[in-house]
C-alpha cells in the first residue's frame, strides 16, 4: 500500500512511487478541504498513481471529519467516478 504524507509546509498531500512524486495541493477552511490542483510526475501517468493519491487524500479527509471541495478537473472527475466518496462533497 502506498503511503500518503501530508506536507503541511507546502500544503499538499504527497505520494512517492518509484522515486517519482504525485501530489494534491490543498487549503482548508471551515471544515472543508479544497483541492485546487492534483499532479503526477509524467513517469507515473497511466499507472494509477494519481488515483491511489486521491484514494488516500479522501480517506484522510474522512478520518479527519472534513468535507471536500474538488476544484481540479482530475479531482472532480475522480470523485464523480467513485460514489463511495460522494458523501464527502461540500
Buried (B, 14 or more C-beta within 10 A) or exposed (E): EEEBEBEEEEEBBBBBBEEBBBBBBBEEEEEBBBBEBBBBBEEBEEBBBBBBBBBBBBEBBBEEEBBBBBEBEBBBEBBEEEEEBEEBEE
